């Protein structure tokens, strides 16, 4: 559903921003990337994305259970927060140059 899509897109955007030369990776200093965002939150986001994309067998939240909607939305919000904090730090570093 939508919350899982939000989570996957947030993780994808972090990867794109960090690696695509046409974007910030082409002009923001590598040291700035090293300090951008909350590293624990970004690790969680990548891990959560990998859990969803590479799951094997039955996985909580992917089996259509109604109770999963609450934590899926919490995960989506947590993922968006990780993305926005990361982008906010990069904008701040870029503007300070």
C-alpha positions as CSV (number, residue, x, y, z in Angstrom):
1,X,0.0,0.0,0.0
2,X,0.8,3.6,0.1
3,X,2.9,3.7,3.3
4,X,5.3,1.1,1.9
5,X,5.6,3.0,-1.3
6,X,6.5,6.1,0.6
7,X,9.1,4.2,2.5
8,X,10.6,2.7,-0.6
9,X,10.6,6.1,-2.4
10,X,12.3,7.8,0.5
11,X,15.1,5.3,0.5
12,X,15.4,5.5,-3.3
13,X,15.7,9.3,-3.1
14,X,18.5,9.1,-0.5
15,X,20.4,6.8,-2.9
16,X,19.8,9.0,-5.9
17,X,20.8,12.2,-4.2
18,X,24.0,10.6,-2.9
19,X,25.0,9.0,-6.1
20,X,23.7,10.8,-9.2
21,X,26.3,13.2,-10.6
22,X,23.5,15.4,-12.1
23,X,22.3,16.2,-8.6
24,X,24.0,17.2,-5.4
25,X,26.6,14.5,-5.7
26,X,28.0,16.5,-8.6
27,X,28.7,19.6,-6.7
28,X,28.4,19.0,-2.9
29,X,31.6,18.1,-1.1
30,X,32.0,14.4,-0.2
31,X,32.7,15.4,3.4
32,X,29.3,17.1,3.5
33,X,27.6,13.8,2.5
34,X,29.5,12.0,5.3
35,X,27.9,14.3,7.9
36,X,24.4,14.7,6.3
37,X,21.4,13.2,8.0
38,X,21.1,10.9,11.0
39,X,23.2,7.9,10.2
40,X,21.2,5.6,12.4
41,X,18.0,6.7,10.7
42,X,19.5,6.3,7.3
43,X,20.8,2.8,8.1
44,X,17.3,1.9,9.4
45,X,15.7,3.3,6.2
46,X,18.1,1.2,4.0
47,X,17.5,-1.9,6.1
48,X,13.8,-1.5,6.1
49,X,13.8,-0.9,2.3
50,X,15.9,-4.1,1.9
51,X,13.6,-6.1,4.2
52,X,10.6,-5.1,2.0
53,X,12.2,-5.6,-1.4
54,X,14.2,-8.8,-0.6
55,X,11.8,-10.6,1.7
56,X,11.4,-14.3,1.5
57,X,8.3,-16.1,2.6
58,X,5.5,-14.6,4.7
59,X,6.5,-11.2,6.1
60,X,4.6,-9.1,8.6
61,X,2.8,-6.3,6.9
62,X,2.9,-7.8,3.4
63,X,0.2,-10.3,4.0
64,X,-2.8,-7.9,4.1
65,X,-3.3,-7.9,7.8
66,X,-5.3,-4.9,9.0
67,X,-3.2,-4.3,12.1
68,X,-0.1,-3.7,10.0
69,X,-1.5,-0.4,8.7
70,X,-0.6,1.5,11.9
71,X,3.1,0.5,12.0
72,X,3.4,0.8,8.2
73,X,2.3,4.5,8.5
74,X,4.8,5.0,11.4
75,X,7.5,3.4,9.3
76,X,6.6,5.7,6.3
77,X,6.8,8.8,8.6
78,X,10.1,7.7,10.1
79,X,11.4,7.1,6.5
80,X,10.3,10.6,5.4
81,X,11.9,12.2,8.4
82,X,15.2,10.5,7.7
83,X,15.0,11.7,4.1
84,X,14.0,15.3,5.0
85,X,16.7,15.6,7.6
86,X,19.3,14.3,5.1
87,X,18.2,16.8,2.4
88,X,18.0,19.6,5.0
89,X,21.6,19.0,6.0
90,X,22.8,18.9,2.4
91,X,21.0,22.2,1.5
92,X,22.6,23.8,4.6
93,X,26.1,22.5,3.6
94,X,25.6,23.6,0.0
95,X,24.5,27.1,1.0
96,X,27.4,27.6,3.4
97,X,30.0,27.1,0.6
